[in-house]
Amino acid sequence: MANIVIDENACVGCALCVNMCPDRFEMDEGGIAKVKNGTCDCDLAEVATQCPVDAITIQ
């Protein structure tokens, strides 16, 4: 399973990751993206590439 890291200082809360992959991402109360546990069929590399501020890293 891929290790997904979100740079909370870089995240601007656009929710693009949530829209692209709601099974793995969610927004917290402060409007910052968080990783949810579980699996998905999403292309996580594509989600990371689409983040406008490069806040998502897939390891």
C-alpha positions in Angstrom: 0.0 0.0 0.0 1.2 3.5 -0.9 2.2 5.9 1.9 0.4 9.2 1.3 1.8 12.3 2.9 0.0 15.7 2.9 2.0 18.8 3.7 -0.6 20.5 5.9 1.3 23.8 5.7 1.1 23.8 1.9 -2.5 22.6 1.5 -4.8 25.4 0.5 -8.0 23.5 1.0 -9.1 23.3 -2.7 -10.5 19.8 -2.1 -9.4 18.6 -5.5 -7.9 15.4 -4.0 -11.3 14.7 -2.2 -13.2 15.2 -5.5 -10.8 12.9 -7.4 -10.5 10.2 -4.7 -13.1 10.5 -1.9 -12.3 7.0 -0.6 -8.8 8.1 0.5 -9.0 11.9 1.2 -11.2 14.1 3.3 -11.2 17.6 4.6 -10.8 18.3 8.3 -12.6 21.0 10.3 -10.0 23.6 9.3 -10.3 22.9 5.6 -7.1 20.9 5.3 -6.9 17.7 3.4 -6.4 14.5 5.4 -5.7 10.9 4.4 -8.4 8.4 5.2 -7.5 4.8 6.0 -8.5 2.1 3.5 -8.0 1.4 -0.1 -9.2 2.8 -3.4 -9.1 2.3 -7.1 -7.9 5.9 -7.7 -4.7 6.7 -9.5 -2.9 8.3 -6.5 0.0 9.5 -8.6 -2.5 11.4 -10.7 -4.1 12.9 -7.6 -0.7 14.1 -6.4 0.2 15.5 -9.7 -3.1 17.5 -9.9 -2.6 19.1 -6.5 -2.1 22.8 -7.4 0.4 23.4 -4.5 2.1 20.0 -4.6 1.0 19.2 -1.1 0.6 15.5 -1.7 3.5 13.1 -1.8 3.2 9.4 -2.6 6.0 7.2 -1.2 
